[in-house]
C-alpha cells in the first residue's frame, strides 16, 4: 500500500479539478441570464460594428502556415537539449540532428513550392463576360440537352 500512497495527492487533484469544472459549468448554465438579442448574437471585434460580412472563411492555407510555425518551434525545442549534450553524443548526434533538420527543411521547401505560404487572396484573371450573357441564358444553355438549341 506504500507505493499507492504517493499517487493519492495526484488522484485527489484530478477529482478536485473535474469537480470544479463540472460545478462551474453547471452553475453558469443555471445562473446565466437567457435574454438573447441581435446585438448579443452578433460577432464582436474590438467594439467595431461590422458594416459587411466577411467574403469567405479563412483559407486552409492560413492554418498550414500556423502548423509550419509550430513544427519549427518543436524543432527548436529539440535542438536545445542536443546542443547541451553535443560533445557527449559525438558523430552519431551530429548525423542524427542533420537528418532531423534535413527532414524538416525539405518538408518546408515542399510546402513553399506547393504555395502554403501564399495564403492571401488568389489573384486570378477572370474573363469579361459578353454583354448579352446573363444568368438566365447561362442556366438555360446549361440545362438544355446536348445537341438542342438553347
C-alpha positions in Angstrom: 0.0 0.0 0.0 3.0 2.3 0.5 3.5 2.7 -3.3 -0.1 3.8 -3.9 0.0 6.4 -1.1 2.2 8.6 -3.3 -0.4 8.6 -6.0 -3.2 9.7 -3.6 -2.5 13.5 -4.0 -2.5 13.2 -7.8 -5.8 11.4 -7.7 -7.3 13.9 -5.3 -6.1 16.8 -7.5 -7.7 15.1 -10.6 -11.0 14.6 -8.7 -11.0 18.2 -7.5 -10.2 19.5 -11.0 -13.1 17.5 -12.6 -15.4 18.5 -9.7 -14.6 22.2 -10.1 -15.0 22.1 -13.9 -18.4 20.3 -13.6 -19.7 22.7 -10.9 -18.6 25.7 -12.8 -20.4 24.6 -16.0 -23.5 23.7 -14.1 -23.6 27.0 -12.2 -23.1 29.0 -15.3 -25.9 27.1 -17.0 -28.3 27.6 -14.1 -27.4 31.2 -13.1 -26.8 32.8 -16.5 -29.5 35.1 -17.9 -31.1 33.9 -21.1 -32.2 37.1 -23.0 -30.6 36.8 -26.4 -30.7 39.9 -28.6 -29.3 40.6 -32.1 -26.5 42.7 -30.5 -25.5 39.9 -28.2 -25.6 37.3 -31.0 -23.5 39.5 -33.4 -19.8 38.9 -33.7 -17.7 41.2 -31.6 -14.5 42.6 -33.0 -12.8 45.3 -30.9 -16.0 47.2 -30.4 -16.4 48.0 -34.1 -19.7 47.2 -35.6 -19.1 45.2 -38.8 -20.5 47.0 -41.9 -20.3 44.0 -44.1 -19.9 40.2 -43.8 -16.5 38.7 -44.5 -16.3 37.5 -48.1 -15.5 33.9 -47.0 -14.0 31.8 -44.3 -10.3 31.7 -43.6 -8.5 29.7 -46.2 -6.9 26.4 -45.2 -3.5 27.7 -46.1 -3.7 30.1 -43.2 -3.8 27.1 -40.9 -1.0 25.4 -42.8 1.2 28.4 -42.1 0.4 28.2 -38.4 1.3 24.5 -38.4 4.6 25.3 -40.1 5.5 27.7 -37.3 4.6 25.0 -34.7 6.8 22.5 -36.5 9.7 24.9 -36.4 9.1 25.7 -32.7 9.2 21.9 -32.0 12.5 21.7 -33.9 14.0 24.5 -31.8 12.8 22.7 -28.6 14.6 19.5 -29.8 17.8 21.5 -30.8 18.3 22.9 -27.3 18.9 19.6 -25.4 21.0 18.4 -28.3 23.2 21.5 -28.1 23.6 20.9 -24.3 24.9 17.3 -24.7 26.6 17.8 -28.1 30.1 16.7 -27.0 28.7 13.5 -25.4 26.8 12.4 -28.5 29.8 12.7 -30.8 29.4 12.0 -34.5 26.2 10.0 -34.0 24.5 13.0 -32.5 25.7 15.2 -35.4 24.4 12.8 -38.0 21.0 12.5 -36.3 20.5 16.2 -36.0 21.4 16.7 -39.6 18.9 14.1 -40.7 16.2 15.7 -38.4 17.0 19.2 -39.7 17.0 18.0 -43.3 13.6 16.3 -43.0 12.1 19.5 -41.6 13.9 21.7 -44.2 12.8 19.6 -47.2 9.2 19.4 -45.9 9.3 23.2 -45.6 10.6 23.5 -49.2 7.8 21.3 -50.4 5.2 23.5 -48.6 6.8 26.6 -50.1 6.8 25.1 -53.6 3.2 24.0 -53.1 2.2 27.5 -52.2 1.4 27.1 -48.5 3.0 30.4 -47.6 0.8 32.3 -50.2 -2.4 32.2 -48.2 -3.7 35.6 -49.3 -6.4 36.1 -51.8 -5.9 34.2 -55.0 -5.2 36.5 -57.9 -6.9 35.1 -61.0 -7.6 36.8 -64.3 -11.3 36.5 -64.9 -12.5 36.8 -68.5 -15.1 39.5 -69.1 -18.5 38.1 -69.9 -20.1 39.1 -73.2 -22.7 41.8 -72.7 -25.5 39.6 -74.0 -24.8 36.8 -71.5 -27.0 36.8 -68.4 -27.6 34.3 -65.6 -30.9 33.3 -67.2 -29.3 32.5 -70.6 -26.4 30.6 -69.0 -28.8 28.4 -66.9 -31.0 27.8 -69.9 -27.9 26.8 -72.0 -26.5 24.5 -69.3 -29.9 22.9 -68.7 -30.6 22.0 -72.3 -29.7 18.6 -73.6 -26.6 18.2 -75.9 -27.5 18.9 -79.5 -30.5 21.1 -78.6 -30.6 24.7 -79.5 -30.9 27.0 -76.5 
